[in-house]
Amino acid sequence: MLSHPALALFPKPGTAPLWIDQVGAGLSLACAAHCMATPLLLSLLPFVGLGFLADESVETLLLGTSLVLAVGSLCWGFRIHHQRRTLLLLGVALLFIVGGRFSPEETAEVVCVVLGAGLLAGGHLLNRHLCKTCLQCQAAD
């Protein structure tokens, strides 16, 4: 048996807590909302004391955290459920997000990153559904 501190969260197959997908989906949706709202509210944010939300580091933090959760959760889900749909959603989401981040056009960046974040949230929701309907996951609860 492999022993690694990160594996302590999931001591055996089927025991990942469902909250991981809830947090991942929430972060992905927060990232999408941030990407859509920032261009619209850019001039208003400093007046209400929320200017820091327009900072590039907030977007990077949201994207990075949601990507780490997505990769961990969806890859774990694939190991348990063997549903390639979760990895497909993850891969397409990553393509949209990376493509958007490197796009020279700001509108294309926003559209691609929002689509990618939405796909990440969809992957988390699919993974959560698979866990709720899986006998192996239900037996671990």
C-alpha positions in Angstrom: 0.0 0.0 0.0 1.3 3.4 -0.9 1.9 5.8 2.0 1.8 9.5 1.3 0.5 12.3 3.5 -1.9 13.5 0.8 -3.5 10.1 0.6 -4.5 10.4 4.3 -7.6 12.3 3.1 -8.8 9.3 1.1 -7.6 6.2 3.1 -9.4 3.8 0.9 -11.4 4.0 -2.4 -14.8 5.4 -2.0 -14.1 7.5 1.1 -13.6 11.0 -0.4 -16.0 13.3 1.3 -18.7 14.8 -0.9 -17.8 18.3 0.4 -14.7 18.3 -1.8 -16.9 18.4 -5.0 -19.2 21.0 -3.3 -16.3 23.3 -2.5 -14.8 22.7 -6.0 -18.0 23.5 -7.8 -18.5 26.6 -5.6 -15.0 27.9 -6.3 -15.4 27.2 -10.0 -18.6 29.2 -10.0 -17.1 32.0 -7.9 -14.3 32.2 -10.5 -16.7 32.4 -13.4 -18.7 35.1 -11.6 -15.5 37.0 -10.8 -14.4 36.9 -14.4 -17.8 38.1 -15.6 -18.4 40.8 -13.0 -14.9 42.3 -12.8 -15.0 44.1 -16.2 -18.5 45.4 -15.4 -17.8 46.6 -11.9 -14.1 47.7 -12.3 -14.9 51.3 -11.8 -17.2 50.8 -8.8 -15.2 48.4 -6.7 -12.7 50.9 -5.2 -15.6 53.2 -4.1 -17.2 50.4 -2.0 -13.8 49.2 -0.6 -13.6 46.1 -2.8 -10.9 47.2 -5.2 -8.8 44.2 -4.3 -11.3 41.9 -6.1 -10.2 43.5 -9.4 -6.6 42.4 -8.7 -5.0 39.8 -11.0 -3.8 37.9 -7.9 -7.4 37.2 -6.8 -8.2 35.7 -10.2 -5.0 33.6 -10.1 -5.9 32.4 -6.5 -9.4 31.4 -7.5 -8.3 29.7 -10.7 -5.4 27.9 -9.0 -7.4 26.7 -6.1 -10.3 25.5 -8.2 -7.9 23.7 -10.6 -6.1 21.9 -7.8 -9.4 20.8 -6.3 -10.7 19.7 -9.7 -7.7 17.7 -10.7 -7.6 15.9 -7.3 -11.3 15.3 -7.0 -12.1 14.3 -10.6 -9.0 12.1 -11.0 -10.0 10.4 -7.7 -13.5 10.0 -9.0 -12.2 8.4 -12.2 -10.2 5.9 -10.2 -13.4 4.9 -8.3 -16.1 5.2 -11.0 -14.2 4.7 -14.2 -16.3 7.3 -15.9 -14.3 9.1 -18.6 -16.8 11.9 -18.7 -15.3 13.4 -15.6 -11.8 13.5 -17.2 -13.3 14.8 -20.5 -14.9 17.7 -18.6 -11.7 18.3 -16.8 -9.6 18.3 -20.0 -11.9 20.5 -21.9 -12.1 22.9 -19.0 -8.3 23.1 -18.7 -8.1 23.8 -22.5 -10.6 26.7 -22.2 -9.0 28.1 -19.1 -5.4 27.9 -20.4 -6.4 29.1 -23.9 -8.3 32.0 -22.3 -5.5 33.0 -20.0 -3.1 33.2 -23.0 -5.5 34.9 -25.3 -4.4 38.4 -26.3 -8.1 39.5 -26.6 -9.7 40.4 -23.2 -13.2 39.4 -24.3 -12.0 36.0 -25.5 -10.1 35.5 -22.2 -13.3 36.2 -20.2 -15.5 34.0 -22.3 -13.0 31.1 -22.3 -12.2 31.2 -18.6 -15.9 31.5 -17.7 -16.7 28.5 -19.9 -13.8 26.6 -18.4 -14.9 27.4 -14.9 -18.4 26.3 -15.7 -17.1 23.0 -17.1 -15.1 22.5 -13.9 -18.2 23.1 -11.8 -20.1 20.6 -14.1 -17.4 18.0 -13.6 -17.6 18.4 -9.8 -21.4 18.1 -9.9 -21.1 15.0 -12.1 -18.6 13.5 -9.8 -20.8 14.2 -6.8 -23.8 12.6 -8.6 -21.6 9.5 -9.3 -20.6 9.3 -5.7 -24.2 9.6 -4.5 -25.4 6.8 -6.8 -22.3 4.5 -6.3 -22.8 1.5 -4.0 -19.1 1.5 -3.2 -19.2 5.1 -2.1 -22.5 4.5 -0.1 -20.9 1.6 1.7 -18.0 3.8 2.8 -20.4 6.3 4.5 
